[in-house]
Amino acid sequence: MTAIPSFTGDANPYGGGDPYADYRTADFPFTQHADLADRRLGAGVLAANDEFFAQRENLLVPEPAEFDPEHFGHKGKIMDGWETRRRRGASAGHPWPTAEDHDWALVRLGAPGVIRGIVVDTAHFRGNYPQAVSVEGTSVPGSPSPEELLGDDVKWTTLVPRTPVGGHAANGFSVAVEQRFTHLRVNQHPDGGIARLRVYGEVVPDPAWLETLGTFDVVALENGGQAEDASNLFYSPASNTIQPGRSRKMDDGWETRRRRDQGHDWIRYRLASQARIRALEIDTAYLKGNSAGWASVSVKDGEEGEWREILPRTRLQPDTNHRFVLPEPAVGTHARVDIFPDGGISRLRLFGSLTQDGARRLAARHQELGG
């Protein structure tokens, strides 16, 4: 396995021009997974012990952090991130913070799941980033308050041990804990600022909730669906197509580069578990001059199963939600949407219910991961 690149130390002071010109980053292998801390999934920063300079909610803003060198407020420089005040020691004789001193923020994941990697982004925090960070996770059902999460009866598992980080950098950490988590505690030692937090992993839904729903979107990210692979990711990620809600702008869907050959583009998905699909939607919202011309949908049952077309190649209209009722239910564990010849779709919805075997397997995995 390739080692995860790491960054330490200050970045140079901002000298003008593009503030991202000297930003330190890398391609982290775990970013192929969905961001479980995505606000679109319902994630939130529940509490922080200090947010004197910049608010904790900035951690989960989906866009990259911005920097305005002239933007100051009554408390000082306004930063696009979460920034705490400088810690001080107990006395003039000991003015430095202790080794145990740290600041923390509690994060509710938008969708509980297994975490594969975390990015602690210190963009624009060049000399005011934390010396080190650590991240812990827990699994608590329902909607616990910050006070309940901080109670003595809540068990926290270390996901990222206390590790030095760099300023103005994407600090990535692989996580190898096979457990389902609902909340995180992000710690910065001893103080400082973090611009963004990204938590990449696999959604593990509550099987009892899905059973109660009966019929639901079996490919939706929040229900445990995954975009496993795609032919082209030039403009936007394939996982956008299974995000909650309707697309609100063009880059909130999936769009490919323009083809100059006789091929076509596609996305392959893994469903929440084996399911019986009865209806589907293909939405091209906000894709007007770049919508896919035609689309087909196929399913297969099991990794070694054969693909079966459940929606033949069908003409799509720009900026339109298309609905199809299947003549008979289709059983499968995976799905694929093929678009012709290129372009994009904003959402794919596959409505159905889990089979008895699918429900059993999902419940077993949920229990195995401590859900």
N, C-alpha and C positions, 0 to 999 in steps of 0.2 A: 504494500500500500504506500502511495506517495505521502510524504510528510506534509502536514498542513503548514503553509508559510506563516511565519510569525513576525510581528513588528514590535519593536521596543524603542523607547526614547522619544525625545521631542522632535517635532517637525520644525522646519525653518519658519521664522515669523512671516506672516503674510506680506508679500512685497509688491502687490498689485497684479492686475490682470486676472486670468482665470484662476479662481481659488482651488480648483480641482487639478491644476496642472501638476502639482507635486503630491497628490493624494496617493497613498500606498494601498494597493489592493491586490487581489489574486483570484484565480478561478478555484472556488472551493467545490469539491465533488458532491457535497450534500445539497447544494442549492437546486438540484433537479427536483427536490421534494417541495411540497407546498409549504408556505409560511403559516404555521399554526397560530402565529400572533398577528395575523392580518385583521385589520379593523373590519373588513368586509365580512369576516366570519364571526364577528362579535367580540374580538379581543379588546382588552382595556387595561390601563394601568390604574390599579385600585387605590394605591397609597404609596407614599414615600416619606421617609423621615425628615427630608429637607429638600426644598426646591427653590432656594432663595433667588438664584439668578435666572433659572429657566425651568419651565413647567415639565413635569413628568410625562404628561400626555404626548409631548413631542416624540417620545421614544418610538411610537407606533405609527407615525405619519408615513403613508406609503411612498411619498416622493423623497428623493435624496435631500439631505439637509442643505439649506441655503445659507449664504454668508453675505452680510452687508456691513462693510467696515465702518460705515458712518452711523450705524443704528445703535444708539445708546438710550438708556432709560434712567429712571431715578435711582435704580440700584446698580447701574453700571452697564457694561456691554451686554446687549441682548443677543443671546445665542439660540440657534434652532436645535434644541436638544434638551436634555435634563441636566441641569448644573446646580451643584450644591455650593454652599459657602466654604471658605477655607477653615479647616479644623485647627484648633489651637490646643496646646497642652494645659496642664492643670495649674501651672505657676510660672513665674518669671524664671525660676531655676530649671524648670522642665517645660519649655514653650512648645515642644513638638508633640504631635499626636502619638498615642501609643500604637504598638503593633496591632492591637485588636480593634482600634477605632476604624469605623467604616460607615458608609451611607448605603441605604437599601431602597429598593422599589419593589412592590408586589404587582405581578402581571397575571391577569387571567387570560389563558389561551382562548382563542376564538373557537377552536375545536380541539377537544382532548385527543391525545395521541402519543405515539412513540417518537421521541426526538432523535434526529440523526445528526444535527449540527446546529450551532448557534453562531451568529455574527454580532459582535459588539462593535459598533461603528463609532469611531471618535472623530468623524469628519469635522474639520474647522476647529477642533479643540487641539491646538498645537502645543501649548505649554500649560494648559489647564485641564488635561485629561487625568484620569486616575492612574496611580502607579501600577495597580493591579486590579483585576476583577475576578469574581467568582459567581457561579450560578447554581442555585439549588431548585429542585422540583418536588412537588407533592401532588397527591391525588385526593381531592375532597369532593364528595358529591354535592349536588345542589348549587346554591349561590351563596357561599360563605362570605361573611363580612371580613374586612381587614383584621379586626380584633379576633375573630375566630381563627383566621389563618395563622395569626401570631401566637395562638394559645399553646400551652405546654403539651397538649395532647396531639398536636399535628407533627407528623414525622416528615422531615425534609431529607431528600437524597441529593448528594453532591453530583452535579452534572458536569460542571467545569470547576476544577479546584482553583484555588487562588493562584493566578497566573499573571505575570507582567504583561502589559500591553503598550502599544505605541500611540502617539498622538497623530491626528489627521490620517487615520488608517482604518481599514476594514480588518478587524481582529477576529479570525475564524477559529472555531473549536469543533472538532468531531466529538460526538457523544455516542457511547456504546452501552447504554443502559436499556435493556429490554423491559420497559415498564411503561404503563400508560400514565401520563401526567395531565393535570388540569390547570395548575398554577405554577408560576416561577417566582423565585426571590433573586433579584439581581443585586449584587453587592459591588460597590466600588471602594477600593482601599487606597488611602484613607478618605478621599473626597475627590471632587472634580466634576467632569462633564462627559456624558455619553450622548451622541447625536441620535442614533437609531439602534433598535434591537430587532433582529430577525431570528425566528425560531423555525427551523426546517425539519419536517418530519412527516409521518404517516398518520392520518386521522383514524382513530379507533372509536367508532360510535357506540352509544349505549344500546345494546340489543333490545332491552325492554322498551325503550322509547320507540324504536323502529317497529317493534311488534305491535305496539299500541296504535301507531299511525296506520298500519296495514298497507295502504298504497302510498308510495312516496317516490321521489326521484332517486333511483338506485345508482346513478352515476355521479350524483352531486358530491362535491368535495366535503361538505359538512356531514354527509351521511356515510363517508368512508370510501367514496370513489376516488380514483387516481387517473391522471393522464400519464401513461407509462412512457410513451414515445410519440414522436411526430416527425414528419418528413422535413419540416422547415420551421424555424423559430426566428426568422429574421427580424420581424417587427414586434412580436409579442409572444408571451408564453402560452402554450396549449392549455395549461391549467386554468386560464381565464375563462374558458368555455364552460367550466363546471363550478364557477364561483356563485355565491348566492345572488339573488335578485337579477334585475335586468341590467344590461350594459348601459352606462351613462355617457360614454364617449367612445370614439373610434378605437383608442388603444386599450380599452377595457375588454376587448375580444381577442380573437386570434386572426392574424393576418400574415400571409406569406409574401415573399418577394415575387416579382413577376417572372413567370416561366417563359423560356424561349425554346422549349422543346415540346415533345408530344406526351409528356408525363402528366401526373396529377399529384396533389398533396393529400395528406391524411393525418389523423390522430388515432392512436390506439389507447383504449382505456381499460382499467380493471374496475369492475363493479364492486359495490359494498360487500357482496357475497353472491352466491348463485341466486339468480332472481328470475322471475317470470314477468317479462315486459309486455305491456298491453297498449301503450301509446307513447308518442314521442313528439318533441318540439325541436325545430332548428330555427334559431333566431339570427337574423342578420342586422340587428339594430345598429345604427350609425355607420354601417358599411354601405355606402351609396354608390360610388363609382368603382369600388374595389370588392364588392360582395362576390362570393363564389357563384359561378354560373349554374352549376348543378351539384347535387349531393346524393350520396347513397349511404345507408347504414347497414352494418353487418354485425352479427354476434357469433361467439363460439363458446362452447361449454368445456372448461378445463384448458390447461396450458397446451395439451396435445390435441384439442378438438379442432374441427374444421370450421372455417368461416362460412356462415350462412347469411345471405342477404335478406334483410327483413323490410328494408325500404329500397326499392329499385331507384336507379338514377333519376332524380326528379329536379325539375327546373326551380330555381330559387329566385325570389324577387329581392331587390335591394331594400334595406331598412324595414324588414318585415319579419314577423313571427309566424312560422309555418307549423301547423299542427296536423298530426297524422294518427289515426286510430288503426291499429294493426288488425287484419282480418282474423288472426288467431294469436294467442300469446306465444312469445318466443322465450325459451329458457336459455340462459347463458351466464358465464362468469366474466366475460370480456366483451367489449364492443369496439367498433371502429367506424369512424365517419370518414368517407372519401369525398373530397371536393374536386370539381372539374372546371377548368384546368388548374386554377390557382385562386388567390383572393383570400376570403376569410368568412368566418361565422363568429357571432358573439357568444352564443350559448347553445349547448346541447342538453336536452332534458329527456330522460328515459323513465317513464312512469310505470311502476309495477310493484311487486311485493316479493319478499324472499321466499324461496322454496323451503320445505321442511329441512332439507339437508343444508341449505344456505344459512338458515337461522341457527341450526345446531352448530355449524362451524364458526359463525360469528360469535355466538355466546361462549364457545370454548376458548377462542382467542382473547376475548374480553376478560374472562376469568384468569387465563394464563398470564395476562399482563397486569393483573392486580386491579382490574376495574371493579 
